[in-house]
Amino acid sequence: MPPTLASLVHHSALKLTVRAGGGRLDVPVRWAHVSELADPVPYMEGGELLLITALKLDAEDPEAMRRYVRRLAKAGVVGLGFAVGVNYEEIPGALVDAAEEEGLPLLEVPRRTPFLAISKAVSAAIAADQYRAVTAGFAAQRELTRQALTEGPEGLLGALAAQVNGWAALYDASGAVVAAAPGWAGRRAARLTAEVERLRERTAPASAVVGSGAADRPEHDDRHDDRVELHSLGTGRRPRAALAVGTASAPGTAERYAVHSAIALLTLTTERSRPLHAAQQRIGAAVLRMLLAGEPDHARAVAGDLYGDLLDAPFRVIVAEAASASRAHADPSARGSAGAAEGPHARAALAARPAGDPFGGLVEAIES
């Protein structure tokens, strides 16, 4: 967790005292900044603890303090630290009242606590939080890698969903959901196929942030909407797959490490599976050719454990096709309408089939 005003107040070495806005001390502090300007707002980014001695302020003027505090609050300043014993022996009541009215936390800084000590405390807490996030990210990377090696993409998605406290889904090149975790996320992911299609039209690597409803969320889960990140997978110009990650809010540093690790691992898996799939197709075609050539022993040796036990010879193969396919083969002009109903494998077999050689066409279809 990043440092908060509460953690600074509880810091034993700083000796800070809350004088106003005690109900908003859980706000994260992005930085501690010193400024004696009457209007420091142009130099604020939001999330700062502003430290002042009121060198150029009339801190006893109620109207001036209301305007000053109101500007700070609108600029996103999360707290005001006032050093006593420098220009004022105590915090003027006008500033205390203005801060209480605006709900801006006001901290009294004793004279013995230099502003530099507060800045160092904030910086050290931010650095410690970043170190914890990086360490958690590396631990998540190791767990995702272990799951990818032992359980495959399904295990990786489960580990990723746990790391980001949300859900994750994997899409194939056509935009269909291949796997999702937890189990209820499958229907949620299916609703994003249109967004996945649009992502595939962009040059990889590409990413997008979309929304998703909560109709399929379990009753015990009270989040009403998800922030969903889509990431393309693959090293080519056209994505070969996509990853969706749904979370309640923008991921933190550790969660971001986990998402990037998942992208790298799934990309590696996707790219490695392409030549493996092609090799399996070539082996299948070779086994079929051996069977058709009357060499079952050689076919059985090549098939090995890939396809399981093969049938003993002799073989009888029956090839059946729809009547529309027969007409299309006899009449090329009718092939277009028949092919639409047959699917790509039937069309490939039909187009490649030499006259009187249905087995040759079957082998060509498998090879393609």
Phi, psi and omega in degrees: 000139176291164180295148176237169176298325179297318180294328177288321178296324181276357178290114189296332184279342186272330177059042181277147180236133179278124180249342178198159177066034183296343180276359183235037181275354181273008181284132178295146179251118180279330181192162173247125187231136179258129177205129177257010179294147177293333176223088181276359186306318181301343183253011180259145176252346184103139180091006183271152164263111184272128182250127184221161168243001182063040180296323183243024180241144170269083188289356179260359180269111184301316182293318178296322180290324177298316179295318182297311182292323180297319178296318179297315181296318180294332179280354178092010175296129187269345180191161181232123177256123184246120180276119178268157179084009178249285175260335178227137180288336175211164182291125180301145181299329180298320179288321179297315181295319181295318180293319179294321180294322182273347182078022180267121178302132180238120183249133176271125181255117180292158184299328183282356178255105179289152177301327180300325179295322178293316179299318179295320180296317178295315180297317180295320179294321178295317179296319179295321179295319178294322178296318178298320180295317180294318178298317177295325178296318178294321177297319177296321179298318179296317181294320178296320179296318179297317179294321180296323182283327185262322186246352180080194182302325181297315178294322178297317180296321178297317179293321179295316178301320178292321182294321183264000182055048181206227179218164181214149180214149179243133178247149176272187185295337180272354182093004179278147180285122180269317181203155180208152178213137353294183186301325183289348185283349182300313180292324177298315182294325182296336179286351183256014183298326179296318178294324177295321177299317178294325178295323181293338179283348180266154179291130180286150357281143182223155178211161180205156177243124181229172178254166179207142179285177184241025183295330183263004182287141178301155185297329182284351181262117189265007177284135187261346181205153182242149168263117187247124175259134175248132180230133176283151180237139180127158182257351180275180179290329178257126181298141177265345180196179180213152179240133175245135179230118180253129180222164180288332180210179180300133181298147174277189184298313181296318179295324179295321175302316182297317180296314180296323177295319178297320178299315181296316182292318180291326176296317178298317179297318181295315182291326179286329183287337182295306177294331178294318179296318179297320179295320178297322178296318180295321178295317179299318178295321180294319179297317179296319178298321179295319179296317181291335179274001179078032179238066184294327180296316178295321179297319180294323180292321180288321182295320178055226180269003185290318183246000182084189182292135176269156179291152176283147177289157001281158181253146171234119183248127178248123178252122180240145177218156180292158180299325180296325179292322179296318179294322180295323179292324180282327183238100182302333181293338180266001187293328184296312182291324179291320183297330181297332181267343188274330184096166187295323182291319179294321179295321180295317179295321182292318183289326185270352188287118173289154181300127178077010181229073181295328180293322177298321176295323179296317178296317179299321179296318180295317181295328181280000000 
